């Protein structure tokens, strides 16, 4: 998760938080096309009871970009892509 930049401190400070999650690969062609991810590996990451809205996720040592975030009442769902 990356904090916001401000004039006093300069560049944003990376913050790492370990959070348990459920990871589901996205394989539906229409869904991949909707996110513009046809040529990338994409996953849904479900975070239970989390208000975190990161812009990067490290999964199994590989860093992914968060493309879309859905905030629900009991969970947060991140659509991530990229990696290695």
C-alpha positions as CSV (number, residue, x, y, z in Angstrom):
1,X,0.0,0.0,0.0
2,X,1.4,3.4,-0.9
3,X,0.7,6.5,1.1
4,X,0.0,9.9,-0.5
5,X,2.8,12.3,-1.3
6,X,3.0,15.7,0.3
7,X,5.2,18.8,-0.1
8,X,6.8,18.5,3.3
9,X,8.1,14.9,3.1
10,X,8.4,14.4,-0.7
11,X,7.8,11.0,-2.3
12,X,5.1,8.6,-0.9
13,X,6.2,6.1,1.7
14,X,5.6,2.4,0.9
15,X,3.7,0.7,3.7
16,X,3.5,-3.1,3.8
17,X,0.6,-4.8,5.7
18,X,0.1,-8.6,5.7
19,X,-3.6,-9.4,5.3
20,X,-5.2,-12.8,4.9
21,X,-7.2,-13.1,1.6
22,X,-9.0,-15.3,-0.8
23,X,-7.5,-15.2,-4.3
24,X,-9.5,-16.3,-7.4
25,X,-8.0,-16.3,-10.9
26,X,-10.1,-14.5,-13.5
27,X,-10.5,-16.7,-16.6
28,X,-13.7,-15.4,-18.2
29,X,-12.8,-13.8,-21.5
30,X,-15.5,-11.2,-21.4
31,X,-14.6,-10.2,-17.9
32,X,-10.9,-9.9,-18.8
33,X,-11.8,-7.8,-21.8
34,X,-13.9,-5.5,-19.6
35,X,-10.8,-4.7,-17.4
36,X,-8.5,-4.5,-20.5
37,X,-6.4,-7.5,-19.2
38,X,-6.5,-9.9,-22.1
39,X,-2.7,-10.3,-22.2
40,X,-2.0,-10.3,-18.4
41,X,-2.6,-12.6,-15.5
42,X,-5.5,-11.3,-13.5
43,X,-7.0,-12.2,-10.1
44,X,-9.8,-11.2,-7.7
45,X,-8.4,-10.7,-4.2
46,X,-11.1,-10.8,-1.5
47,X,-10.2,-9.1,1.8
48,X,-12.6,-9.8,4.7
49,X,-13.7,-6.8,6.8
50,X,-11.0,-4.5,5.4
51,X,-11.2,-0.8,4.7
52,X,-7.7,-1.0,3.0
53,X,-7.6,0.4,-0.5
54,X,-4.0,-0.4,-1.7
55,X,-2.7,0.5,-5.2
56,X,-0.3,-2.5,-5.3
57,X,-0.5,-6.0,-3.9
58,X,2.4,-8.4,-3.3
59,X,1.2,-12.0,-3.7
60,X,3.6,-14.9,-3.4
61,X,6.5,-12.5,-3.7
62,X,5.2,-11.0,-6.9
63,X,3.9,-7.4,-7.0
64,X,0.7,-6.7,-8.9
65,X,-1.2,-3.5,-9.8
66,X,-4.7,-2.9,-8.5
67,X,-6.9,-2.2,-11.5
68,X,-10.3,-1.9,-9.7
69,X,-11.5,-1.9,-6.1
70,X,-15.0,-2.8,-4.9
71,X,-15.8,-1.8,-1.3
72,X,-18.6,-4.0,0.1
73,X,-20.2,-4.1,3.6
74,X,-18.2,-7.1,4.7
75,X,-15.3,-7.3,2.3
76,X,-13.1,-5.5,-0.2
77,X,-12.6,-7.0,-3.6
78,X,-9.5,-6.0,-5.6
79,X,-9.0,-6.8,-9.3
80,X,-5.2,-7.1,-9.8
81,X,-3.0,-7.8,-12.8
82,X,0.6,-7.7,-13.9
83,X,3.3,-9.4,-12.0
84,X,6.8,-10.7,-12.8
